[in-house]
Amino acid sequence: MPICRFAAEPPQGGLPADETLKAEFLAACLRIETDPDDPELGEAGEITWFPDRTWSGRTYVPATARTSTGLELFGYVSFAPGDEPSELYAFADYTPDVADDHPEWRMDISQEVIGSWRGDNGDVAAMTLIWGVPFERRGRMVSALLGETAVDETTLVGDHFTLLAPDDYGGEYLSVVLQDAAGNELLRESLYEDE
């Protein structure tokens, strides 16, 4: 099955200033509309930034933050890379499902579709930005598998990772695999809850 693999660039540096990233992300958080059944959004706490990934002429810097009401904000700031980063855009959403309430979780993963890749026979893959933290501390490498095909891979930065990979293509879906330093699989998580 022809599919784009390892299409994203690893972190390259040249990010906007921390204050700019924070201001863009918080501005996106202010645009969030909450579900009436959920608590008020509250105030954003400390922002956790994840390694950047560049694809199709834009760099994406994912982020998460807990709020004063116990929700989790997640999203990214993107920009056109260059000597001076430009064309900044930020996306943010929230979830009431947080890792503290789910001791069964083996990874805390966020994802967002940021584009598409067109393949054979009109099939279109959802290019998906994936970021998170594994709770297994022996991990060193994280891979995105479309079915059983590796489509992106990165090393952990501290305990954080960011991947950018095609999803929902040819009847196959993404899972995230954590490996140790020897390449042994430690755990695998689907992006889909019903699996």
C-alpha angles and dihedrals in degrees: 000000000000109000135153110261129188090001097151125083118236119240111307104178122231095111123164116263116287091246091054093049091048094048092049094048094047091048089054089049090056089059094057117116112210128215111256090233093057126079120264112284094244127189121324115245128204113332118233112209124205130206114285125246127196125210135158094001098311133096119217123204110189123208143181133192135176118230132222089255094054099258123128122234117207135176144100146256115228132189144166106264122229141111086309115025109236143175094046118196129175132198126191138173135161142229132199089208107093130173093244089067095047113060088170092067115107094188134021103223133178125186141180132181109238103174146332140261119209118216138168125327094011093298113151125199121210106233102220131196109214125187134167155115126269117217092210103092098200092071122116105162133040125200134189112220123196098202098317096329117106107230101168138009138183142167120248115261102211097316096324132097140181126198132178115199146149116265137185096026129144091352092304127118136199128264128176119230126197117206134188125234091277093053096255115148111247100175143346128209127189118219086226119080096209091063 
